[in-house]
Amino acid sequence: MRRSPLWNVIGIVGCIAMLLLVMSGCSKEEAEKPEVQEPVVQHEEKPKLRIMAHSEEFFNQIYGNFLSVKFPELEYEVVGTESMRMDQSPEKEPGDKLLGFIEKENPDLILIEPEFMTRLIDQGKLLQLEPLMEKTEFDTNGIEPAMMDYFRKLGNGAVYGLSPNYSTWVVYYNKTMFQENGIEEPRNQMSWEELYDLGARIAQLGTEEKPMYGLSDSFFPRLQDSILQVASTYGLRIIDARQEKILFDSEGWHKVYQTVADAIRSKALHTVKEEVTMRLSADNPFTLQEVGMQVGGPVTSQAVRGDAAFEVGVVTMPVDPSRPDVSPFISFSGLYGINAQSAQQDMAWKALSYLMSEEVAKQMARTNNLPVRSMGLEKIADWDAAPFTMLKPATDTKDIWALIPNVYPNQGGDVYEEMARAMTDIIEQDVPVKDALANMQQVLQKKLDQARAEQ
């Protein structure tokens, strides 16, 4: 049946009405639907450590790569101590500058000078580490017991600082020269007198046109440094603990000066008078085979002998025969403690304990860095590990740099000048050792008394 036009119109109107109702409902539904907000991405701030170090370059060269690879989320800032070390002004008490630096910079990881450890503990600057070691089950296996004993002794029986690595001096010798001339080779734990005796035998191989010497120093081959090396072995001091009295006029210093003077006269010891800060292999007397032995640090055999073809051996530095297992030539450039006021103590311990790990130790041993976790290591770079690891650090003696007092500006310069003058008088003017040291004592004591009176 055919619909009328009216029904068609009604149908169209009905459809439109239905469509409007549907649209109205949808609009109402949309109006009632709560607004959906885009999620805000929370950028979690990386933990940031302030790490005290000699310099940013030094820290990153030794430790930075280990931390950045292991903890990519860790952000750290190196607080360099260059300004503190360059400050030559006298301190009212030893360690004042270090305390002031820590209070000003507030590092999370504190670089510790061993001689100031007790003062930092007394001032409440360091966190005791043993509770953290127990909590995280820190494994000390592989760390030489002598090293852990050393860290505990620094903290008067508790551990407040740890160092991932250390440095030591050794004696390299021209193995070929000794063997070809039938001279007994140096051995570990000799005394200075024994080492100089061997050096005198090497010196006898020389001629007037081409003199030979027994021992030289690759670091700072000045006369004063050779004297200080022997003195530090026997635990001597230049100034007393109260920094009031110079101590050169004493039996111990008389013996040291006599030993070194005899070594110079016999050419067992090679020294220079002019200022020498570093020697290149091209003009190093050991490389040139003008000396038979050389004091040096952990470097490759190539660095020791240069392009020469002779075989090189290595032994420990000389020791005090009364304490043959102890050496003042072991030092720690990375002895770290955690700031007791740090808000990042857990992260600081996480970083320090990783640097102390076996994983890091194995990588360090492949280079010239000496890891404290050295038990079981057979090689340090391309050397037998024993001469680098068999001695333990001394807690009651100072290295040669720490021996120099700093009560007044340029006191170190005065001491160096008088030390050289005294030895020159002994060698060139035949002044008795006792008289030369008594005169040096008088000169330096007068300057010290005057400086203290003016302070």
HUWOZI-V34884 format. One record per helix or strand of 2 or more residues. SS is the DSSP state (H for helix, E for strand). FROM is the first residue (numbers start at 1). LEN is the number of residues. If there is no record, write none. Layout:
SS/FROM/LEN  SS/FROM/LEN
//
This chain:
H/5/28  E/48/6  H/56/15  E/75/6  H/82/5  H/96/10  E/109/3  H/114/9  H/130/6  H/145/10  E/162/2  E/165/4  E/170/5  H/175/6  H/192/12  E/213/5  H/223/11  H/251/15  H/281/3  E/291/6  H/301/5  E/312/5  E/326/2  E/330/2  E/335/5  H/345/11  H/358/8  E/370/2  E/379/2  E/383/2  H/386/4  E/392/2  H/400/4  H/411/18  H/433/22
//
